[in-house]
Amino acid sequence: MSIWEYANPKKFMQTSAGVLPFVWGLAAACLGVGLVWGFFLTPDDFRQGSTVKIIYLHVPAAMMAINAWVMMLVTSLIWLVRRHHVSALAAKAAAPVGLTFTVIALVTGAFWGQPMWGTWWAWDPRLTSFLILTLFYLGYIALWQAVENPDTAADLTAVLCLVGSVFALLSRYAVLFWNQGLHQGASLSLDKEENVADVFWFPLLVCIAGFVLLFVALVLMRTRTEIRARRMAALLARERLA
Amino acid sequence: MWALLTRDLRLAMRAGGGFGLGLAFFLLVAVLVPLGVGPEGGMLGRIAPGILWVGALLACLLSLDRIFALDFEDGSLDLLATSPMPLEAVVAVKAFAHWLVTGLPLTVAAPVLAVLLNLPVEGYGWLVLSLLLGTPALSVIGAFGAALVVGVKRGGLLLSLLVLPLYVPTLIFGAEAVKRGAAGQAVDVPLLLLAAITLGAGAMLPFAAAAAIRVNLR
């Protein structure tokens, strides 16, 4: 039993078909519980009032925006090294989901920033690096769209993802150098004294779990769609030859 | 290698090669920005480092698709790929040729345009030095982007979408160096980081670009 078994599209389709309903159900449950708990059953922050509740969308979306790129990097590497098509298709499937999470993080951040900092947007390092991440996602998706041959597209986007990761990381630290920020530092670390208070922390954990599950469900579903589209193309090609 | 370099340079110099186009574009940016933001000298001087760097970057972008596209169309890229010279070296030489016909003239022309933009006198040396250190990175990164889209018809727009995010660190450190130089502050940190990006990109991206070309020629 190894993970490479799922490189076989048939095996992947079978297993994912079985797993998908549970992932969807768990994601819905976590998001439902987490968001209701967070929005209605936690107290208002004594300085931020009820705007603090944006945290339940903002933080998980931002985390998943970055994690989605990391996942694309890993699957791209697997594609480049082991040539498993499912891996390349998973990377392709994850990109629009990651882009959506990035946009959600930016928009909820703007809604949070307006009452707290008095501005929708500031050229703060974190905000700026997220905007740049959005551009990387757009370029990656555009390259997938532009190249016709699917294997060529998979190869080129995988190379772009590798190089893009290095430059995204570079940009992250370059913008730190360029401007000091308004955004607070990390307040969810496991090893720090001062963190988010427990009342907010537990529903936030549930929400993060919900976003992770939602991401997994969406990527599985989109990968299944890609595999089906690939099969359709193969069938059509065969028909044209016959 | 020498033959390839001189060939690329000669092609770029000939009519239709696009030599001078980047320079003209750079000049236009430097003329249009004051027309847009107003002639007030103090403000122009403050935004001059950023404008000059963004202008140089866009001017560089303009001629990127020529690095490989024409050779891909007439088949000489296939010949180069099968030649005994490694494809990585081909990429490096072509990026260097691109720098010689765009980055270097931009660097030389920048002080003249800095006069138009009222850059403080202290900034001139740092402007030239930062462009000299940074524009090679623009050419190498651009060559990588051009290698990615070489098989795409009308890939120019896509190329800019791919390449501009990769230009972010170079732009930040380059403009920051000029800004600090113009304000009389220490500039060694951004200049060193800029040189690091150029060296790192020059050392690694030819391999990525060559891989992309191999995929496109498959």
Interface residues (C-beta under 8 A of the other chain):
Chain A: I132 L135 F136 L138 G139 A142 L143 A146 V147 T152 D155 L156 V159 L160 L162 V163 G164 F167 A168 L170 S171 A174 V175 F177 W178
Chain B: F144 L148 V149 G151 V152 G155 L158 L161 L162 L164 P165 L166 V168 P169 I172 F173 E176 V189 P190 L193 I197 L205 A208 A211 A212 V215 N216 R218
